């Protein structure tokens, strides 16, 4: 088996999907997990991007159906988490409006992140290192601070934290370990980015979000494709078993091997 075939099998990506069947399967997965866990609903952080928009749509379908079937209130809590002023925060709110979320909250992480960054710099100084925390390092602090807030809300409201990771992110390890990678369940896993977009169209994700360049939003001007140097077109084609440019293939496979620690359980002796 080639490395490409091994990756596809491990991540569970199909070359073609029935969009309606995939939506149904993922909504049912969420519903069953809520029932098995005896929680009252789902929490989803809505970034304003396509992945969290699709996850929001699936969560809302799941909790609405459960509420009708069980005669109890199950909720989808949408959480907006800007760092200071977020230029596209309106996109997060438009997702909540599109899916008629009645439970939503905004928690600004700027003060907490800046305090943590300052403590890190004090740590550097005590080691005789005179420098500021790196941009990427602070980006990871932002992702992990968001996770802490989400879990604090989820714990006291008896909710499960839903992730937005999919196969196109998993293959590259393009998520923050114990940040956006720290979730209770991932309904988009086994879909590549192209397939996530197909679900987005069917679910009715607002057009401006469909048209946005994918970004993790960890610093101004950051985009996924620019940071990785790999297009989602090549990424999705690879995960569907197609041939792509050899240079893109080599870069994708190298990234996969380098980030194995992010996809594996914590090792022990």
C-alpha atoms as a printed R data frame, in Angstrom:
    type eleno elety resid chain resno       x      y      z
1   ATOM     1    CA   UNK     A     1   0.000  0.000  0.000
2   ATOM     2    CA   UNK     A     2   1.363  3.443 -0.932
3   ATOM     3    CA   UNK     A     3   1.584  6.230  1.625
4   ATOM     4    CA   UNK     A     4  -1.252  8.013 -0.179
5   ATOM     5    CA   UNK     A     5  -3.510  4.963  0.079
6   ATOM     6    CA   UNK     A     6  -2.552  4.498  3.725
7   ATOM     7    CA   UNK     A     7  -3.416  8.128  4.549
8   ATOM     8    CA   UNK     A     8  -6.761  7.944  2.736
9   ATOM     9    CA   UNK     A     9  -7.678  4.734  4.542
10  ATOM    10    CA   UNK     A    10  -6.641  6.118  7.911
11  ATOM    11    CA   UNK     A    11  -8.607  9.349  7.492
12  ATOM    12    CA   UNK     A    12 -11.596  7.568  5.928
13  ATOM    13    CA   UNK     A    13 -12.066  9.859  2.936
14  ATOM    14    CA   UNK     A    14 -14.308  8.730  0.078
15  ATOM    15    CA   UNK     A    15 -13.573  9.855 -3.509
16  ATOM    16    CA   UNK     A    16 -17.237 10.809 -3.983
17  ATOM    17    CA   UNK     A    17 -20.003 11.527 -1.505
18  ATOM    18    CA   UNK     A    18 -23.782 11.680 -1.417
19  ATOM    19    CA   UNK     A    19 -24.177 15.078  0.266
20  ATOM    20    CA   UNK     A    20 -27.618 14.429  1.756
21  ATOM    21    CA   UNK     A    21 -26.539 11.030  3.084
22  ATOM    22    CA   UNK     A    22 -23.418 12.560  4.660
23  ATOM    23    CA   UNK     A    23 -25.473 15.258  6.377
24  ATOM    24    CA   UNK     A    24 -27.918 12.653  7.689
25  ATOM    25    CA   UNK     A    25 -25.104 10.402  8.939
26  ATOM    26    CA   UNK     A    26 -23.369 13.224 10.779
27  ATOM    27    CA   UNK     A    27 -26.531 14.608 12.354
28  ATOM    28    CA   UNK     A    28 -27.408 11.112 13.593
29  ATOM    29    CA   UNK     A    29 -23.868 10.732 14.965
30  ATOM    30    CA   UNK     A    30 -24.249 13.956 16.961
31  ATOM    31    CA   UNK     A    31 -27.692 12.986 18.248
32  ATOM    32    CA   UNK     A    32 -26.555  9.595 19.455
33  ATOM    33    CA   UNK     A    33 -23.476 11.012 21.151
34  ATOM    34    CA   UNK     A    34 -25.592 13.584 23.005
35  ATOM    35    CA   UNK     A    35 -27.951 10.853 24.212
36  ATOM    36    CA   UNK     A    36 -25.164  8.472 25.209
37  ATOM    37    CA   UNK     A    37 -23.342 11.224 27.113
38  ATOM    38    CA   UNK     A    38 -26.510 12.414 28.870
39  ATOM    39    CA   UNK     A    39 -25.779 16.056 28.113
40  ATOM    40    CA   UNK     A    40 -28.188 18.847 27.230
41  ATOM    41    CA   UNK     A    41 -26.647 19.917 23.950
42  ATOM    42    CA   UNK     A    42 -23.630 21.000 21.960
43  ATOM    43    CA   UNK     A    43 -21.204 23.919 22.022
44  ATOM    44    CA   UNK     A    44 -19.627 25.144 18.798
45  ATOM    45    CA   UNK     A    45 -17.129 27.998 18.465
46  ATOM    46    CA   UNK     A    46 -18.165 29.985 15.393
47  ATOM    47    CA   UNK     A    47 -15.125 31.602 13.795
48  ATOM    48    CA   UNK     A    48 -16.842 33.011 10.722
49  ATOM    49    CA   UNK     A    49 -15.238 30.409  8.436
50  ATOM    50    CA   UNK     A    50 -16.797 27.633  6.405
51  ATOM    51    CA   UNK     A    51 -15.795 24.722  8.658
52  ATOM    52    CA   UNK     A    52 -17.390 26.084 11.828
53  ATOM    53    CA   UNK     A    53 -20.426 27.187  9.781
54  ATOM    54    CA   UNK     A    54 -20.997 23.621  8.546
55  ATOM    55    CA   UNK     A    55 -20.483 22.211 12.036
56  ATOM    56    CA   UNK     A    56 -22.977 24.757 13.381
57  ATOM    57    CA   UNK     A    57 -25.592 23.713 10.832
58  ATOM    58    CA   UNK     A    58 -25.151 20.038 11.719
59  ATOM    59    CA   UNK     A    59 -25.318 20.747 15.458
60  ATOM    60    CA   UNK     A    60 -28.491 22.798 15.144
61  ATOM    61    CA   UNK     A    61 -30.209 20.092 13.082
62  ATOM    62    CA   UNK     A    62 -29.207 17.515 15.686
63  ATOM    63    CA   UNK     A    63 -30.420 19.441 18.734
64  ATOM    64    CA   UNK     A    64 -33.635 20.549 17.023
65  ATOM    65    CA   UNK     A    65 -34.469 16.957 16.096
66  ATOM    66    CA   UNK     A    66 -33.653 15.702 19.602
67  ATOM    67    CA   UNK     A    67 -35.856 18.373 21.170
68  ATOM    68    CA   UNK     A    68 -38.816 17.294 19.036
69  ATOM    69    CA   UNK     A    69 -38.230 13.573 19.482
70  ATOM    70    CA   UNK     A    70 -37.616 13.622 23.241
71  ATOM    71    CA   UNK     A    71 -39.862 16.493 24.294
72  ATOM    72    CA   UNK     A    72 -36.935 18.129 26.103
73  ATOM    73    CA   UNK     A    73 -34.853 21.187 25.332
74  ATOM    74    CA   UNK     A    74 -31.514 20.381 23.720
75  ATOM    75    CA   UNK     A    75 -29.476 23.402 22.710
76  ATOM    76    CA   UNK     A    76 -26.689 24.413 20.354
77  ATOM    77    CA   UNK     A    77 -24.606 27.131 21.993
78  ATOM    78    CA   UNK     A    78 -22.698 29.286 19.523
79  ATOM    79    CA   UNK     A    79 -19.587 30.932 20.977
80  ATOM    80    CA   UNK     A    80 -17.850 33.893 19.324
81  ATOM    81    CA   UNK     A    81 -14.281 34.424 20.528
82  ATOM    82    CA   UNK     A    82 -12.590 37.486 19.058
83  ATOM    83    CA   UNK     A    83  -9.179 38.680 20.108
84  ATOM    84    CA   UNK     A    84  -9.825 42.387 20.584
85  ATOM    85    CA   UNK     A    85 -11.478 43.803 17.478
86  ATOM    86    CA   UNK     A    86 -12.237 41.107 14.880
87  ATOM    87    CA   UNK     A    87 -12.842 42.577 11.431
88  ATOM    88    CA   UNK     A    88 -15.080 39.725 10.269
89  ATOM    89    CA   UNK     A    89 -17.017 39.103 13.500
90  ATOM    90    CA   UNK     A    90 -20.190 39.905 11.550
91  ATOM    91    CA   UNK     A    91 -19.654 36.634  9.638
92  ATOM    92    CA   UNK     A    92 -19.858 34.697 12.898
93  ATOM    93    CA   UNK     A    93 -23.135 36.383 13.724
94  ATOM    94    CA   UNK     A    94 -24.490 35.782 10.214
95  ATOM    95    CA   UNK     A    95 -23.885 32.028 10.675
96  ATOM    96    CA   UNK     A    96 -25.813 32.106 13.955
97  ATOM    97    CA   UNK     A    97 -28.622 33.977 12.220
98  ATOM    98    CA   UNK     A    98 -28.661 31.637  9.216
99  ATOM    99    CA   UNK     A    99 -29.129 28.617 11.465
100 ATOM   100    CA   UNK     A   100 -31.461 30.419 13.893
101 ATOM   101    CA   UNK     A   101 -29.341 29.937 17.002
102 ATOM   102    CA   UNK     A   102 -31.204 31.148 20.072
103 ATOM   103    CA   UNK     A   103 -28.262 30.507 22.405
104 ATOM   104    CA   UNK     A   104 -25.083 32.469 21.667
105 ATOM   105    CA   UNK     A   105 -22.392 34.299 23.597
106 ATOM   106    CA   UNK     A   106 -19.312 36.413 22.815
107 ATOM   107    CA   UNK     A   107 -16.205 35.986 24.962
108 ATOM   108    CA   UNK     A   108 -13.265 38.235 24.121
109 ATOM   109    CA   UNK     A   109  -9.937 36.502 24.767
110 ATOM   110    CA   UNK     A   110  -7.608 39.489 24.360
111 ATOM   111    CA   UNK     A   111  -6.918 40.262 28.023
112 ATOM   112    CA   UNK     A   112  -6.357 36.619 28.987
113 ATOM   113    CA   UNK     A   113  -4.050 35.970 26.017
114 ATOM   114    CA   UNK     A   114  -1.994 39.110 26.633
115 ATOM   115    CA   UNK     A   115  -1.564 38.203 30.308
116 ATOM   116    CA   UNK     A   116  -0.346 34.719 29.385
117 ATOM   117    CA   UNK     A   117   2.014 36.129 26.742
118 ATOM   118    CA   UNK     A   118   3.437 38.554 29.318
119 ATOM   119    CA   UNK     A   119   4.056 35.732 31.796
120 ATOM   120    CA   UNK     A   120   5.855 33.765 29.059
121 ATOM   121    CA   UNK     A   121   8.106 36.762 28.411
122 ATOM   122    CA   UNK     A   122   8.845 37.037 32.136
123 ATOM   123    CA   UNK     A   123   9.807 33.362 31.927
124 ATOM   124    CA   UNK     A   124  12.154 34.063 29.014
125 ATOM   125    CA   UNK     A   125  13.724 36.923 30.957
126 ATOM   126    CA   UNK     A   126  14.348 34.723 34.015
127 ATOM   127    CA   UNK     A   127  16.220 32.331 31.716
128 ATOM   128    CA   UNK     A   128  18.370 35.177 30.397
129 ATOM   129    CA   UNK     A   129  16.507 35.222 27.084
130 ATOM   130    CA   UNK     A   130  15.487 38.724 26.028
131 ATOM   131    CA   UNK     A   131  12.766 38.331 23.446
132 ATOM   132    CA   UNK     A   132   9.043 38.562 22.890
133 ATOM   133    CA   UNK     A   133   6.811 35.545 22.441
134 ATOM   134    CA   UNK     A   134   6.778 34.572 18.741
135 ATOM   135    CA   UNK     A   135   3.794 35.306 16.517
136 ATOM   136    CA   UNK     A   136   3.120 31.589 16.063
137 ATOM   137    CA   UNK     A   137   3.573 30.975 19.775
138 ATOM   138    CA   UNK     A   138   1.036 33.655 20.630
139 ATOM   139    CA   UNK     A   139  -1.290 32.226 17.983
140 ATOM   140    CA   UNK     A   140  -1.205 28.910 19.819
141 ATOM   141    CA   UNK     A   141  -1.971 30.697 23.092
142 ATOM   142    CA   UNK     A   142  -5.037 32.216 21.435
143 ATOM   143    CA   UNK     A   143  -6.272 28.806 20.278
144 ATOM   144    CA   UNK     A   144  -5.705 27.238 23.692
145 ATOM   145    CA   UNK     A   145  -7.329 30.137 25.526
146 ATOM   146    CA   UNK     A   146 -10.395 29.740 23.347
147 ATOM   147    CA   UNK     A   147 -10.465 26.051 24.258
148 ATOM   148    CA   UNK     A   148 -10.281 26.813 28.007
149 ATOM   149    CA   UNK     A   149 -13.234 29.205 27.772
150 ATOM   150    CA   UNK     A   150 -15.273 26.740 25.700
151 ATOM   151    CA   UNK     A   151 -14.748 23.926 28.186
152 ATOM   152    CA   UNK     A   152 -15.552 26.176 31.155
153 ATOM   153    CA   UNK     A   153 -18.869 27.071 29.533
154 ATOM   154    CA   UNK     A   154 -19.549 23.490 28.449
155 ATOM   155    CA   UNK     A   155 -18.857 22.043 31.889
156 ATOM   156    CA   UNK     A   156 -21.312 24.224 33.766
157 ATOM   157    CA   UNK     A   157 -23.959 24.043 31.027
158 ATOM   158    CA   UNK     A   158 -23.627 20.254 30.554
159 ATOM   159    CA   UNK     A   159 -22.677 20.491 26.886
160 ATOM   160    CA   UNK     A   160 -20.213 18.726 24.591
161 ATOM   161    CA   UNK     A   161 -17.590 20.743 22.707
162 ATOM   162    CA   UNK     A   162 -17.795 20.139 18.964
163 ATOM   163    CA   UNK     A   163 -14.709 20.441 16.776
164 ATOM   164    CA   UNK     A   164 -14.381 21.519 13.155
165 ATOM   165    CA   UNK     A   165 -11.362 19.439 12.129
166 ATOM   166    CA   UNK     A   166 -11.669 17.563  8.833
167 ATOM   167    CA   UNK     A   167  -9.396 15.321  6.797
168 ATOM   168    CA   UNK     A   168  -7.759 18.188  4.885
169 ATOM   169    CA   UNK     A   169  -6.626 19.679  8.196
170 ATOM   170    CA   UNK     A   170  -5.797 16.331  9.758
171 ATOM   171    CA   UNK     A   171  -3.428 15.348  6.938
172 ATOM   172    CA   UNK     A   172  -1.373 18.515  7.423
173 ATOM   173    CA   UNK     A   173  -1.720 18.720 11.197
174 ATOM   174    CA   UNK     A   174  -3.127 22.201 10.638
175 ATOM   175    CA   UNK     A   175  -4.632 22.680 14.060
176 ATOM   176    CA   UNK     A   176  -3.298 23.635 17.471
177 ATOM   177    CA   UNK     A   177  -2.617 20.701 19.742
178 ATOM   178    CA   UNK     A   178  -4.803 21.129 22.855
179 ATOM   179    CA   UNK     A   179  -6.305 24.210 21.214
180 ATOM   180    CA   UNK     A   180  -8.835 23.817 18.417
181 ATOM   181    CA   UNK     A   181  -7.704 20.180 18.353
182 ATOM   182    CA   UNK     A   182  -9.057 19.648 21.897
183 ATOM   183    CA   UNK     A   183 -12.728 18.745 21.461
184 ATOM   184    CA   UNK     A   184 -15.233 16.061 22.430
185 ATOM   185    CA   UNK     A   185 -16.273 15.005 18.939
186 ATOM   186    CA   UNK     A   186 -15.564 15.914 15.317
187 ATOM   187    CA   UNK     A   187 -18.528 15.538 12.938
188 ATOM   188    CA   UNK     A   188 -16.540 16.702  9.891
189 ATOM   189    CA   UNK     A   189 -13.824 14.050 10.122
190 ATOM   190    CA   UNK     A   190 -13.474 11.889  6.967
191 ATOM   191    CA   UNK     A   191 -14.470 14.837  4.753
192 ATOM   192    CA   UNK     A   192 -11.915 16.783  2.747
193 ATOM   193    CA   UNK     A   193 -12.184 20.553  2.259
194 ATOM   194    CA   UNK     A   194 -13.994 20.206 -1.072
195 ATOM   195    CA   UNK     A   195 -16.592 17.949  0.520
196 ATOM   196    CA   UNK     A   196 -17.036 20.294  3.487
197 ATOM   197    CA   UNK     A   197 -17.843 22.996  0.933
198 ATOM   198    CA   UNK     A   198 -20.419 20.712 -0.697
199 ATOM   199    CA   UNK     A   199 -22.158 20.267  2.653
200 ATOM   200    CA   UNK     A   200 -21.961 24.018  3.252
201 ATOM   201    CA   UNK     A   201 -23.840 24.755  0.042
202 ATOM   202    CA   UNK     A   202 -26.569 22.212  0.845
203 ATOM   203    CA   UNK     A   203 -26.962 23.429  4.433
204 ATOM   204    CA   UNK     A   204 -27.333 27.054  3.352
205 ATOM   205    CA   UNK     A   205 -24.152 28.621  4.672
206 ATOM   206    CA   UNK     A   206 -24.187 32.346  3.747
207 ATOM   207    CA   UNK     A   207 -22.478 33.113  0.436
208 ATOM   208    CA   UNK     A   208 -19.892 35.589  1.823
209 ATOM   209    CA   UNK     A   209 -18.545 32.781  4.011
210 ATOM   210    CA   UNK     A   210 -18.395 30.386  1.070
211 ATOM   211    CA   UNK     A   211 -16.340 33.000 -0.774
212 ATOM   212    CA   UNK     A   212 -13.819 33.720  2.028
213 ATOM   213    CA   UNK     A   213 -10.221 32.555  1.906
214 ATOM   214    CA   UNK     A   214  -9.797 29.846  4.590
215 ATOM   215    CA   UNK     A   215  -7.934 31.138  7.646
216 ATOM   216    CA   UNK     A   216  -7.229 29.980 11.183
217 ATOM   217    CA   UNK     A   217  -7.532 33.615 12.284
218 ATOM   218    CA   UNK     A   218  -4.490 33.470 14.555
219 ATOM   219    CA   UNK     A   219  -3.013 36.728 13.225
220 ATOM   220    CA   UNK     A   220  -4.018 39.429 10.772
221 ATOM   221    CA   UNK     A   221  -3.707 38.466  7.109
222 ATOM   222    CA   UNK     A   222  -3.056 34.772  7.809
223 ATOM   223    CA   UNK     A   223  -4.473 32.268  5.305
224 ATOM   224    CA   UNK     A   224  -4.253 28.479  5.406
225 ATOM   225    CA   UNK     A   225  -2.974 27.988  1.864
226 ATOM   226    CA   UNK     A   226  -0.336 30.707  2.140
227 ATOM   227    CA   UNK     A   227   0.987 29.369  5.441
228 ATOM   228    CA   UNK     A   228   1.083 25.732  4.316
229 ATOM   229    CA   UNK     A   229   2.190 26.370  0.747
230 ATOM   230    CA   UNK     A   230  -0.353 23.767 -0.400
231 ATOM   231    CA   UNK     A   231  -3.688 24.519 -2.037
232 ATOM   232    CA   UNK     A   232  -6.878 22.902 -0.807
233 ATOM   233    CA   UNK     A   233  -7.462 21.845 -4.407
234 ATOM   234    CA   UNK     A   234  -4.301 19.712 -4.346
235 ATOM   235    CA   UNK     A   235  -5.038 18.603 -0.797
236 ATOM   236    CA   UNK     A   236  -8.560 17.411 -1.677
237 ATOM   237    CA   UNK     A   237  -7.435 15.754 -4.916
238 ATOM   238    CA   UNK     A   238  -4.749 13.840 -3.020
239 ATOM   239    CA   UNK     A   239  -7.281 12.627 -0.446
240 ATOM   240    CA   UNK     A   240  -9.544 11.438 -3.270
241 ATOM   241    CA   UNK     A   241  -6.742  9.263 -4.632
242 ATOM   242    CA   UNK     A   242  -5.920 11.473 -7.599
243 ATOM   243    CA   UNK     A   243  -2.504 12.331 -8.971
244 ATOM   244    CA   UNK     A   244  -1.250 15.817 -8.103
245 ATOM   245    CA   UNK     A   245   1.881 17.801 -8.874
246 ATOM   246    CA   UNK     A   246   4.879 15.814 -7.506
247 ATOM   247    CA   UNK     A   247   6.192 18.826 -5.585
248 ATOM   248    CA   UNK     A   248   2.815 19.355 -3.896
249 ATOM   249    CA   UNK     A   249   2.576 15.645 -3.145
250 ATOM   250    CA   UNK     A   250   6.019 15.590 -1.543
251 ATOM   251    CA   UNK     A   251   5.220 18.650  0.571
252 ATOM   252    CA   UNK     A   252   1.875 17.200  1.681
253 ATOM   253    CA   UNK     A   253   3.364 13.842  2.659
254 ATOM   254    CA   UNK     A   254   6.273 15.483  4.464
255 ATOM   255    CA   UNK     A   255   3.821 17.628  6.436
256 ATOM   256    CA   UNK     A   256   1.763 14.529  7.284
257 ATOM   257    CA   UNK     A   257   4.767 12.634  8.655
258 ATOM   258    CA   UNK     A   258   6.087 15.651 10.554
259 ATOM   259    CA   UNK     A   259   2.764 16.208 12.350
260 ATOM   260    CA   UNK     A   260   2.061 12.587 13.296
261 ATOM   261    CA   UNK     A   261   2.327 13.485 16.985
262 ATOM   262    CA   UNK     A   262  -0.803 15.640 16.641
263 ATOM   263    CA   UNK     A   263  -2.957 12.741 15.420
264 ATOM   264    CA   UNK     A   264  -1.651 10.049 17.774
265 ATOM   265    CA   UNK     A   265  -2.510  9.264 21.389
266 ATOM   266    CA   UNK     A   266  -0.063 10.580 23.986
267 ATOM   267    CA   UNK     A   267   2.840  8.104 23.976
268 ATOM   268    CA   UNK     A   268   3.994  6.360 27.095
269 ATOM   269    CA   UNK     A   269   6.453  3.661 28.015
